[in-house]
Amino acid sequence: MEIQPEQPTVKNPPEQFTGDVYLDPIASPQEAGQTMTVAKVRFLPGARTAWHSHARGQTLHVTEGVALMGTRDGTVITVQPGQTVYTPAGEEHWHGATPTRYTEHLAMLESADDPSTTTTWLEHVTDEQYGAR
């Protein structure tokens, strides 16, 4: 057993996010065969991801604030602290904060065999898509 070194908070890039989004790495593979990555992600009000999908799906657990999550069919759900959402492999989606409240979640996903294909980033979510609730 060993305490892992603390990793610095990073601001997520504007190519993949709208608004201010910060990530704290929590866990990454340590041994052969491990593929899980976990991060704490904080979105300031109005911030959100671009459209994206994950090769092996993604689990988000909201810890604080209120989250919005949307799918290509136009569905946008509101997720409260303590709730967990699973997005299946390949499903294009976005997630972020409400316009007036921040949100924080734990993001958990398995890396693809080729780590560069774990997440496929697409275009930014429009204001119209973001506001469709």
ABEGO torsion letter per residue (X at the ends): XBBBBBBBBBBBBAAABBEBBBBBBABBBABBGBABBBBBBBBBBGBBBBBBBBAAEBBBBBABEBBBBBBAAGBBBBBBBGBBBBBBBGBBBBBEBBAABBBBBBBBBBBBABAAAABBBBBBBBAAAAABX
